[in-house]
Amino acid sequence: MISEKDYSLDTLLDLDGEIFPMNNGCWVKFEAKALPPSKGTPHGIRYSLTLHDRNNSRVVGFDNAHAVKPRKKRGFSGRKVTWDHTHRLNKVRPYTFESAGQLLEDFWKAVDQYLRG
């Protein structure tokens, strides 16, 4: 069986270090590095995609820099610790990483939603 190459991964990795200023004073920054798969990076990518406001505060972010435990639920169900997560202002939520392309799409959608208010 031949696996197809994920060209969106190349796109994400090519964006590493890029900063995009926006007309409204906000700016976007991309960081992405290929790493050997591990517990924190099972997909083999360390990434941080962020939107900053005109005061340089991060207002939207997608990254896997630290572990995030899901919110507590009642009962005795197991809790999965994930490293992939989103930031919206001060709220942190787990994120399900599917592919580099989906990550880019979800990030730009979150940026658009934030900028629209």
N, C-alpha and C positions, 0 to 999 in steps of 0.2 A: 504494500500500500504506500503510495507516495503522498505525503502531506503537502498541501499548498502553502506557499510562502505568504506570510501576512505582511503585505506591503505597507499597511497602516502602521506597523511597528517601526519600519524604516522612517516613515514620516514623523512619528513621535520622537524618535531618537535624533533625527535631523533638526528638530526644533530646540534641542538642548541649548540653553544659554540665550535664547532669543527673548527680546523684550519688545513689546508692541505698544507704543503710546497711542491713546485714543483722543479724539477731539474734545471730549468732556473733562480732560484732566486725569482720567483713570488710565491704568496701564496693566498689561498682561505680561506675565513672565512664565517661561517654560523651563523646567529642568527634567531631564530624563536620561538615565544611564542603564545599560544592559549589565546585569549581574548574574552569577550562577543562581539558579533557583534555590530558595531557602524557605524556612517557616514564614518569615515576614514578606518574602517576595517569591511566592510559588510560581509566578508567571515570568520571573527573571528580569523584572524592570523595577528600578527605583525611580519614582516620579513625583513631581510637584508642579501643578498647573494652578496659577493664582491670578486673581484679579485684585488690584489695589486701587483705592480711591485716591483723590487728589491730595490727601494727607499722608499717603504712603501706607495706609492701614490695609491689611488683607481683608477683603469683604466676601470673597468667594474663593474656595480652594478645593482641589482634589489632590490627595497625596497618599502615600503609604509610609510616612516617616515614623509612625509610632502605632502601637496596638490600640484598638478601641474595643471596649466591651459593649455589647448591645444593652439597651435599657433593661432594667429588671422587670421580669414578668412574674406573675403569681404562679405558684405551682412548683413542680420539681423538674421542669424540662431543662436540658443541658443548654449552656450558653456558649456560643461560638465566639472566639476572639478573632477579630479581623484586623488587618493592617490597612487595607484599602478603605478610605473614608472621605467624606466631604466636610467642608467648613462653609457655613453661611453665617457671616458675622461671628457670634460666639457659640453657635450651635454646631456640634460635631455629630455626624451620623455615619454608620457603616455604609460602604459602597461595594456593590458586587462588580468586580472587574470581569468583563467578558472578553474584551479585545482592546488593543490600542485605538483602533478606529472608533469603537463605541465610547471609549474614555474621552476622546477628543470631541465627539458629537455631544456627549452629556455635559462636558465642561462648557462648550460654547452655548449650549441651551441654557445652562445655569447663569452664565454671564449675561445673556440676553434678558432673561427673566429679572435679574437684579437691576440691570440698567433701565428696564421699563418700569420699575417700581413695583 
